[in-house]
Amino acid sequence: MIAIRRSAERGHANHGWLDTYHTFSFDTYYDPDQMGFRTLRVINEDTVAGGRGFGRHPHRDMEIITYILEGTLEHRDSTGGGGIIRRGDVQRMTAGSGIEHSELNASETDPVRLLQIWILPERRHLRPGYEQMTFNDEQKRNTLRLIASHDHAQGSLLIHQDVNLYASLLAPGRQVTHLVPPGRYAWLQVAAGSLSVNGTILERGDGAAVSGEPKLEIQAREPSEFLLFDLA
């Protein structure tokens, strides 16, 4: 079964400096039917104005992944982790027993657009940590590139949960296939373009919860970018 979460159905708030869309319940947006999928708890598509951002604030017991779509973001946290992240860069922050961080647009003029992803960790009170890697467009072009996993597989980021996270850039007409092992699930999030997933059309901002499907055939209808979560 493929259950579609359409872009237009997401929660939305425009604060002027921040234009944000919530796939699942978050902050002041609450929908009891949209509280996450498996261990995937948050997917926010954020556009942050130049010179603005999220001041220092705390988190606990969450794996937080930031995937940059365009622009630059400056990250600082209480573990000493941080730096400038750009398109192609992915960061993972383990909030664990407690962490404070800030995320500010590194440009005074240009917006930054990103996906912020929260995943429930395998256990509480993990040691806080930070990791950043670069996966350029060529590494993701017309393939499924593993960017985060439970065991650093294929040079991916470490995530403290049984999740494999893939990123892909597909040219029009190109297709990738993902086998979903028995007892596992998938979530697909379209960041750009338009896709066909087992014959179902997904547009930018759409998400799809996948259960009971042994194989996903994903074909681009136009230049497209997406994330695919393989979940326990």
Secondary structure, 3 states (H helix, E strand, C coil): CEEEECHHHCEEEECCCEEEEECCCECCECCCCCCCECCEEEEEEEEECCCCEEEEEEECCCEEEEEEEECEEEEEECCCCEEEEECCEEEEEECCCCEEEEEEECCCCCCEEEEEEEECCCCCCCCCEEEEEECCHHHHECCCEEEEECCCHHHCEECCCCEEEEEEEECCCCEEEEECCCCCEEEEEEEECEEEECCEEEECCCEEEECCCCEEEEEECCCEEEEEEEEC
